[in-house]
Amino acid sequence: MEFSETEIKALAQGDTKVFHKLYEHFFVALCIFARSFSLKPEEAEDIVQEVFCRMYDEHRLFEGLNTLKSYLYTAVRNRSFNYLRDEKRRSIREAQFLNNLKAEEGYNSALENEIYRQLKLLLEELPEQCKNIFQRTLSGDTSEKIAADLKLSVETVKTQRKKAKRILRERYTLLFKTFGILF
C-alpha cells in the first residue's frame, strides 16, 4: 500500500482517516523493528505508539513517502535507544538502592545488638531487687503484677523502678543521649 502526495499532505493537516491508515500500515513493521533492539513486545508497542502520538500531535509535513518512512524508523530507533538507556540507569539506581538498604540494615542490626549488649551490662550492675523489677517492667509486666508476685507494695515496685532508671541515667547518660532509649 502506497501513500499519495495528497495523503501525505493530509497528514500534516491532521486528517485522522489518513493517520489511521498510516498507523495500520506501519505499526506491525515498526514493532518488529523495535523488537530488534532486544525489547519486549509490550515495550516495542509502547514505543511505536509514542512515536505515532508525537507525529500526530506535531502535524509534520513530509516531502514524500521515503521521508515519512525514514522519520518513523529513525524515531522508533531513537526512542528504543533512549528507553534502553533509561532502563539501564534505572536498574543501576535500583541496585545501588538495594545495596545501600542492605548496608543500612546491617549497620542497624549491629547498632541494635550493641545497644542490647550495653543495656544488659547496665542491668547487671543494678542492685538485685532493682534489676529484677526493672527487667520485668521491660518484659511488659505491670507494677501491680510485679508487686503481687514479689509480695511487695505497688509503691515499692514504682520506687525501685524509678531508682533503677536514676542509676542507669547517672552511670550511662551517653548511651541514653545517643540512642534515646528508655527515658
C-alpha positions as CSV (number, residue, x, y, z in Angstrom):
1,M,0.0,0.0,0.0
2,E,1.5,3.3,-1.0
3,F,0.6,6.8,0.1
4,S,-0.1,9.5,-2.3
5,E,1.2,13.1,-2.1
6,T,-2.3,14.2,-1.2
7,E,-2.5,11.7,1.7
8,I,0.9,12.8,3.0
9,K,-0.2,16.4,2.9
10,A,-3.4,15.4,4.6
11,L,-1.3,14.0,7.5
12,A,0.2,17.5,8.1
13,Q,-3.4,18.9,8.3
14,G,-4.4,16.3,10.9
15,D,-6.6,14.0,8.8
16,T,-7.4,11.2,11.2
17,K,-8.5,8.7,8.5
18,V,-5.2,9.0,6.7
19,F,-3.3,8.9,10.0
20,H,-5.3,5.7,11.0
21,K,-4.4,4.2,7.6
22,L,-0.7,5.0,8.1
23,Y,-0.8,3.6,11.6
24,E,-2.3,0.3,10.5
25,H,0.1,0.1,7.6
26,F,3.3,0.6,9.6
27,F,2.5,-0.4,13.2
28,V,3.5,-4.1,12.9
29,A,6.6,-3.4,10.9
30,L,7.8,-0.8,13.4
31,C,7.1,-3.1,16.3
32,I,9.2,-5.8,14.7
33,F,11.9,-3.2,14.1
34,A,11.8,-2.0,17.7
35,R,12.0,-5.6,19.0
36,S,15.3,-5.9,17.1
37,F,16.8,-3.8,19.9
38,S,16.0,-6.6,22.4
39,L,12.8,-5.0,23.6
40,K,9.9,-7.0,24.9
41,P,6.7,-6.9,22.7
42,E,4.9,-4.6,25.1
43,E,7.8,-2.2,25.3
44,A,8.1,-2.2,21.5
45,E,4.4,-1.5,21.1
46,D,4.5,1.4,23.6
47,I,7.5,3.0,21.8
48,V,5.8,2.7,18.4
49,Q,2.6,4.2,19.9
50,E,4.5,7.1,21.4
51,V,6.1,7.8,18.0
52,F,2.7,7.8,16.3
53,C,1.2,10.0,19.0
54,R,4.0,12.5,18.8
55,M,3.8,12.5,15.0
56,Y,0.0,13.1,15.1
57,D,0.5,16.0,17.6
58,E,3.2,17.7,15.5
59,H,1.3,17.6,12.1
60,R,4.6,17.4,10.2
61,L,4.7,17.9,6.5
62,F,6.8,15.2,4.8
63,E,8.3,15.6,1.4
64,G,7.4,12.1,0.3
65,L,6.9,8.6,1.4
66,N,10.6,7.9,1.8
67,T,10.9,10.9,4.2
68,L,7.9,9.7,6.1
69,K,9.4,6.1,6.4
70,S,12.8,7.5,7.4
71,Y,11.2,9.6,10.1
72,L,9.2,6.7,11.5
73,Y,12.1,4.3,11.6
74,T,14.6,6.9,13.0
75,A,12.1,7.9,15.6
76,V,11.5,4.3,16.7
77,R,15.2,3.6,16.8
78,N,16.0,6.7,18.9
79,R,13.1,6.1,21.3
80,S,14.3,2.5,21.6
81,F,17.8,3.6,22.4
82,N,16.5,6.1,24.9
83,Y,14.3,3.5,26.6
84,L,17.2,1.1,26.9
85,R,19.4,3.8,28.3
86,D,16.8,4.8,30.8
87,E,16.1,1.2,31.8
88,K,19.9,0.6,32.4
89,R,20.1,3.8,34.5
90,R,17.0,2.7,36.5
91,S,18.5,-0.8,37.0
92,I,21.8,0.7,38.3
93,R,19.9,3.1,40.6
94,E,17.8,0.2,41.9
95,A,20.8,-2.0,42.5
96,Q,22.5,0.9,44.3
97,F,19.4,1.5,46.4
98,L,19.2,-2.2,47.4
99,N,22.9,-2.3,48.2
100,N,22.6,0.8,50.4
101,L,19.5,-0.7,52.0
102,K,21.4,-3.9,52.8
103,A,24.3,-2.0,54.2
104,E,22.0,0.2,56.3
105,E,20.1,-2.9,57.6
106,G,23.5,-4.5,58.6
107,Y,24.5,-1.3,60.4
108,N,21.1,-1.0,62.1
109,S,21.3,-4.6,63.2
110,A,24.9,-4.2,64.6
111,L,23.8,-1.0,66.3
112,E,20.7,-2.7,67.8
113,N,22.9,-5.6,69.0
114,E,25.3,-3.2,70.7
115,I,22.5,-1.3,72.4
116,Y,21.1,-4.5,73.8
117,R,24.5,-5.6,74.9
118,Q,25.2,-2.3,76.7
119,L,21.7,-2.4,78.2
120,K,22.3,-5.9,79.5
121,L,25.6,-4.8,81.1
122,L,23.9,-1.8,82.6
123,L,21.1,-4.0,84.1
124,E,23.7,-6.4,85.6
125,E,25.2,-3.5,87.6
126,L,21.9,-2.7,89.3
127,P,21.1,-3.9,92.9
128,E,19.3,-7.3,92.7
129,Q,15.8,-6.1,93.6
130,C,16.0,-3.1,91.2
131,K,17.3,-5.3,88.4
132,N,14.5,-7.9,88.9
133,I,11.8,-5.3,88.9
134,F,13.2,-3.3,86.0
135,Q,13.7,-6.4,83.9
136,R,10.1,-7.5,84.5
137,T,8.9,-4.0,83.6
138,L,10.8,-4.2,80.4
139,S,9.1,-7.5,79.7
140,G,5.8,-5.8,79.9
141,D,4.6,-6.7,83.5
142,T,2.6,-4.1,85.3
143,S,3.5,-2.7,88.6
144,E,0.6,-4.5,90.2
145,K,1.6,-7.9,88.8
146,I,5.2,-7.5,89.9
147,A,4.1,-6.3,93.4
148,A,1.8,-9.4,93.7
149,D,4.4,-11.8,92.5
150,L,7.2,-10.4,94.8
151,K,4.9,-9.8,97.7
152,L,5.7,-6.0,97.7
153,S,3.6,-2.9,97.7
154,V,2.9,-1.3,94.3
155,E,4.6,1.9,95.6
156,T,7.8,-0.1,96.4
157,V,7.8,-1.5,92.9
158,K,7.4,2.0,91.4
159,T,10.1,3.3,93.7
160,Q,12.5,0.5,92.7
161,R,11.8,1.1,89.0
162,K,12.5,4.9,89.5
163,K,15.7,4.0,91.3
164,A,16.8,1.7,88.5
165,K,16.2,4.4,85.9
166,R,18.0,7.0,88.0
167,I,21.1,4.8,88.4
168,L,21.1,3.9,84.8
169,R,20.7,7.5,83.8
170,E,23.6,8.6,86.1
171,R,26.1,6.0,85.0
172,Y,25.4,5.9,81.3
173,T,24.0,9.1,80.1
174,L,25.9,9.0,76.9
175,L,24.2,5.7,75.8
176,F,20.8,7.2,76.5
177,K,21.5,10.5,74.9
178,T,22.9,8.8,71.8
179,F,20.2,6.3,71.3
180,G,17.3,8.0,73.2
181,I,16.1,4.7,74.7
182,L,14.0,4.2,77.9
183,F,13.7,7.8,79.0
